[in-house]
């Protein structure tokens, strides 16, 4: 299973999503709203047992 995390410039997790587009939109919105910080999306692969 793949999850997507919105991270700040210091790699702190801000939010986690199941869908890439949702994570991208959130990262873009956060970056536009807060010009002192930068947000990006990291892919997180979770192993299913």
RABELUR-V539581 format. One record per helix or strand of 3 or more residues. SS is the DSSP state (hx for helix, st for strand). FROM is the first residue (numbers start at 1). LEN is the number of residues. If there is no record, write none. Layout:
BEGIN
SS:FROM:LEN  SS:FROM:LEN
END
This chain:
BEGIN
st:2:7  st:13:5  hx:20:14  st:39:7
END
